[in-house]
Structures are given as structure tokens and as C-alpha cells.
């Protein structure tokens, strides 16, 4: 089976809703579903987080990051971390864990390398999206963080299936834009029950067009993707242009420039990126 046929096979499964996740991802999906429940309580959420060591570690790290630790008080327990973060951020972390679990599936060195590169890109985009939303728009920063975490989930799913199709990620990934983003990506987003506004924002990133300064969630995510500096390996294989962000995106936001805002927020961006990187 050649690469294009493999893309078509995975895309056909995705279009039929045949998305297969590992047992640990299915378990994390149950955590996300509970956090989605409007009647859920912090005590129950704390128990769920405590039940997963990786989730616990990330929750505490996130709560101590510069973006969330406004009082500059370090915490060391999950219960306080959950209270500081709230349900919206916890839902983002549940999706972070799912994407991370996809990232850990491959054993092939080349696939693992591409997964690591894609994860680095994802972490940077999510951190930037959070800061851009908070400083430049009325978009909910936690929604922007959530969108950044899941915006490449179709790519992670593809890489998690790569060992079933030898040679799938070798050389140029012809067919990724046509079959990966438009079909596989949509199928995975649907399987993960990602809200429609977030899906629409991700599709805007695929188009690569956003307002400047940003207004909508899609604008925020598109700008974050452009500014990330760490190009997705799937984007590079699809021959997406590497843009000079310094010259193309230094616009005004009120009395400030984009460059000055990013410089002012760099500590928070780096702190969030590190917390997501894991």
C-alpha cells in the first residue's frame, strides 16, 4: 500500500466515524466527559485528577505557571491546583493528556521524532493563543488554550497509526492537506466531542487566514500558529511556506504593537509552554 492509499484508508475510516483510540485514551475521555458535566463538583474533579499521576503533575505545574499563579504563591497539592485552575482549564488539561497519550504510542524512531516535533509546536501555539486572547481580544483565554492544544490532534492521530502503514511519514507527506486536515482531522475532533466553535477555529487555521488584530477565536489561533516559530512537521512536509513573522505580523493593538505585547508576555508564554511540554 502506497502513502496516498494509506491516507485514503485512514481518511475513509475517519469519515465513517471509525476512530480507534487506545484503552488509556478512552479512560481519559471519561474524565473529560465528567468535567463537561455542568453539575460536576471540584471535589469529584480533584479525585479524578489525583487518580492519574500525569494529570496530577500537569495540574500542579499549570497552576504554578506564570499565567495562572498571579499571587506568586507556589502550591504543591492537587486540590489547591484544581481550585486555582477551575473546570475550563481542567478540560483543556484532559485534552492535553489525550493528545500526549497519542504522542506516546509510536515506537518507530522516525515517527517518535515527528510526534515530538508536533508536540513542541502544539505547546507553543497553545501558550501563545492563551496570551494573545487575554491581551488582545475578548476571546476567553482558556478557550484559546483549549483550541491550541487540540488544533493538531488529527496529526497526532495519523502518527499514532503510522506503524500500521510502513513508510507513511517518510519523505514528503503528499495528501496530508487533502486527506489529513480535511477528513482525518475532522473525524478525530468529532470523536473527541470538541465543541463546534473550536472546530471552526481550527478549520480557519487550515485556511491560514485571520484578521489582524485578531477578533475571533479563529483569528487568535491562526495568529498563534503563525507566531509559534516551531513549524509543524506535517506543515513542512505539505510544503507550507515558512513566513517571516517579524515583518508580516507587527501590527498595532490599541497603543501597543504586537511585538511589544509578545515581548512583555514572554515569561508567561515560556512558562505555559514548559508546563504543556511536560
HELIX and SHEET records of a PDB file:
HELIX    1   1 UNK A    3  UNK A   15  1                                  13    
HELIX    2   2 UNK A   23  UNK A   36  1                                  14    
HELIX    3   3 UNK A   42  UNK A   50  1                                   9    
HELIX    4   4 UNK A   53  UNK A   63  1                                  11    
HELIX    5   5 UNK A   78  UNK A  103  1                                  26    
HELIX    6   6 UNK A  109  UNK A  136  1                                  28    
HELIX    7   7 UNK A  141  UNK A  150  1                                  10    
HELIX    8   8 UNK A  153  UNK A  160  1                                   8    
HELIX    9   9 UNK A  162  UNK A  164  5                                   3    
HELIX   10  10 UNK A  176  UNK A  185  3                                  10    
HELIX   11  11 UNK A  186  UNK A  191  1                                   6    
HELIX   12  12 UNK A  196  UNK A  207  1                                  12    
HELIX   13  13 UNK A  217  UNK A  227  1                                  11    
HELIX   14  14 UNK A  233  UNK A  237  1                                   5    
HELIX   15  15 UNK A  245  UNK A  248  1                                   4    
HELIX   16  16 UNK A  258  UNK A  264  1                                   7    
HELIX   17  17 UNK A  266  UNK A  277  1                                  12    
SHEET    1   A 2 UNK A 252  UNK A 253  0                                        
SHEET    2   A 2 UNK A 256  UNK A 257 -1                                        
END                                                                             
